[in-house]
């Protein structure tokens, strides 16, 4: 939509074809202005729904099914939620979300291709590193021609390597990498936080909020920024040793740094 207002011709020979531009008599009409504002609000609302559902996926938060029932009739919420992999009471039985009833029952398509009804009190939209059947789910999604508006199944994932130093707290792989300037602005468009000389993303995992931080230097007069190290810390808490970083926080931190650097790194494997 992009907040745009369009018009169609109503003449007997026009056939209701859309016009390339609004007639001059309509451009400044109060009704058209209100339609523009409505269109812009709907666009913002859709973006907010996608961002909220993405946060649920990243942190694998349990969402009350009563809440899903309330938001499902809204097309923006439904568009963001439909076809995401959902878990009910049995974490070993994932399925693609197809419908939510007024009472909060979930209708999902499982890996056997059957549509089943789940009646949990809450449901989880898991991060892909928490899906043991990720490969099977990806293949089945292709068979079903599933399109997810929120990155879940095809979200890049990185596994924490087993040979990390017990006292190491930083990843040096990205240090010294030069990237185009205005890095903070680019980070914002990708959904990351920028503050001063650092870019970060937060994940709720194992009962705590963990923040991955990528440091950088940007000379005002230069056309490039230089990246530093990547590290993780508990929000309002200590810096974590790399061996203490959980699988989701690790994956999301590496995803952020890789996206901003465009680098191919050997620290952790991408799935």
N, C-alpha and C positions, 0 to 999 in steps of 0.2 A: 504493500500500500504506500509506504513512505509519506503518508499524510496528503497524498494528492487527490484532487477531486476531478473526475472526468464527466463528460456529457455525451449523450447520444442524440443524433438527429431524429426528429419525429415526423419528418415530411413523408408524404405518400410514396415517394420514389427513393427515399434514403434507406429504407429497410432497417432502421435502428442502428446504423453503423456508428461506432464511437468516433468522436471528433478529435483531431490532433490537439486542438487547443480549445479552451473555454471561450464562448462568445464574449465579446467585450461587455455586453450588458450584464453578464453574470459574474465577472471576475471579482468585483468588489461588493457583491451582494452580501448582506449579513448572513443569509442562509448558507451561502458557500463558505464563508469564513467559519461558521460553526461546524460545517462538515469537515473542513480542513483540521480544525482543532480536535474533532472526534477521531479522525483518521490518525493523527499524530499520537493521541492518547492510546489508541488501540495498538499502534506499533510499539510504544513504550511498554505497555502492559504485556504484550507478547514477549518482548525481550526480558522483562522482569520474571516472567514465568519460566523461561528457558534458563535463566541464571539461577533461580531457586531450585529447579529440578537438578541442574548440574551440580549444585552444592550438595543435594541429597545423595547423588551418585558418588561424588568424590569422597564423601565421608561415610558412605554406606549407612546412613541414618535410618532407623526405623520410623516409618511414617504412619500415623493412625489411619486406618482404612476409613474411619468416619470423615477425616479431612479429605481423603481422596474422593469420597462420594460427594462432598460439597463442591469441590472444584471441577470435577469431571464434566458437568454440563457446559462449562465455559470452554469454547473452542480453542482458546489460547493455551489453557492448561491441558486440555485433552491432546492437542497437537504435540505438546512437550512430553507427555507421559506415554502416549500410545506406542506400543511395540518395544518398550524398554523391558529388559529382563527383570523379573520381580521374584522375590522369595517370600513365602508365607511362613507357616509354622515349621515346615520341613525344609531345612537348608539344602537338602540333597535333591529337591524337586523344583528346579527353576522353570520359569515359563515366560512367554511373551505376553505382556499385558494388552488385552484387546478391549476390555470393557469393565466398568465399575457400576454396580447397581446402586439404587437409592439407599439401600441398607448397608452398603460398604462391602458387599461380596465382590470378589475379583473373578473375572473370566479371563483365563490365560490359555495359551496354546503351549503344551509341554513338548518335550523332545520326541515323544511318540507321535506327535502330530494331532493329538486329541485336545479338544477344548474342554477344560475342566473348570469347576467353580471352587474357589478357595474362600474360606471364611475366617481369616485371622483377625485378631484385634489390631495388629499393625503389620505393615509389609516393608520389606527392605528392597531398595534399588541398589544392588551392590556394585562396588567398583570392580572392574574386570580382574584385578589381581586376586580378588576373593571368589572368583568363579572357577571351581575345579573343572567344569565342563566347557571352558571357554572355547576350545577348538571346535567341539561339536556344536556349540551354540552359534558360532560364526558360520559354520557350514550350513546349518539349518536355516539361519537367517537369510542366506543367499538363496536357498531353495524357496523360501517364502517370499522372497523379494521384499524383505523388511527394510525400511528406511527409518533410522532413528534420528530425531532432531537434536537430541543430546548425545554427545559422544559417550558411548558405553562399550559396546562390543568391539568397536574398531578404534578405541582410544589407545594410543601408544602406551605400552607398559615396559618398565625396566625392572629387572630382578636384581636384588642386592647380591653382589658376589660374595663368595665364601672366604676369600683370601685377604680380607681387610685387616689392617693393623689394629690391634686391640686398643690403642690409644689415639688413633687418628680421628680428627674431628672435621676435616675439610676434604673436598674433592678438588684436586688441582687441574683436572683435565681441560677446563675452559679458560684457565688463566692465560692472559696474553692474547686471547682471540680478539681481533678487531672487527667491529660491526659498524654499519651506518649509524650516524648520530641520531638524536631524538629517540634514544633507546627507551626512555621512560614512557614516551607517548606510545610507542609500538607495544610495549608491555601492557599498557592499559587496554589497548584494543584486543589483546589476547586474554584479558581477564585477570591479569596479575597486578599486584600492588607495587607502586613505585614510590619511594620516599628517600630523598637525599641521594646517596650513592649506592642504594641497594634496591633490588627487586625481589619480591617475595610472594609466596602462596601459602595458604593455611589449610590444614587438614585436621579433622577430628578423628582421632584413632586411639583405641585402647584407653578411652576415658580421659583423654587430654587433647589439647589443641597444640599441634606441632607446626612450626613455621619453617619452611625451606627458604633460604636467602642466598641470592646470587649478588656478589659485589661487582661494581664497575666504576670506571673513571671516564669522565667525559669532559674534554677540553672545550670551552666555549668557542674557541677560534678554530677548532678542528672539525672535520667532516666525519670523524669516526669516534667510536667509544671503545674502550678496552675493558674486557671482562676480567673479573678476579676469580676468587674461589667460591665454591658452593658449600653451604653448611646447613645444619638443622638445629633448632632449639625448641624447647618447650616454652610456649608463650607465658611470660611472667615466671620463667624458670630457667634452668641451666641449659647450656649448649650440650647437645648430645654427641656421644661418640658414634661413629658411623655404624658400629655393631649394635647400637641401641635403637637405631632408626627403624620404624615399622615398615612393612612392605608397601603400604599405600603412600605414606609420606615420602619414602624413598622414590617410588615410581613417579609421583607428581613433581618432586623436586627435580629429578633428572629430565622429566618431560619439559618443565619450564626452561631449564638451562639449555637444553638441546634446541628447543623452539627459538630461543632468543639468539643463540650462537650460530645455528645452522651447522653445528659441528657434528662429526661422527666420533663418538667416544667409545673406548673399550671398557669403561667402568660401568658394569651392569649391562645386561643384554636386553635388547628391545624385542618384544613379542609382536 
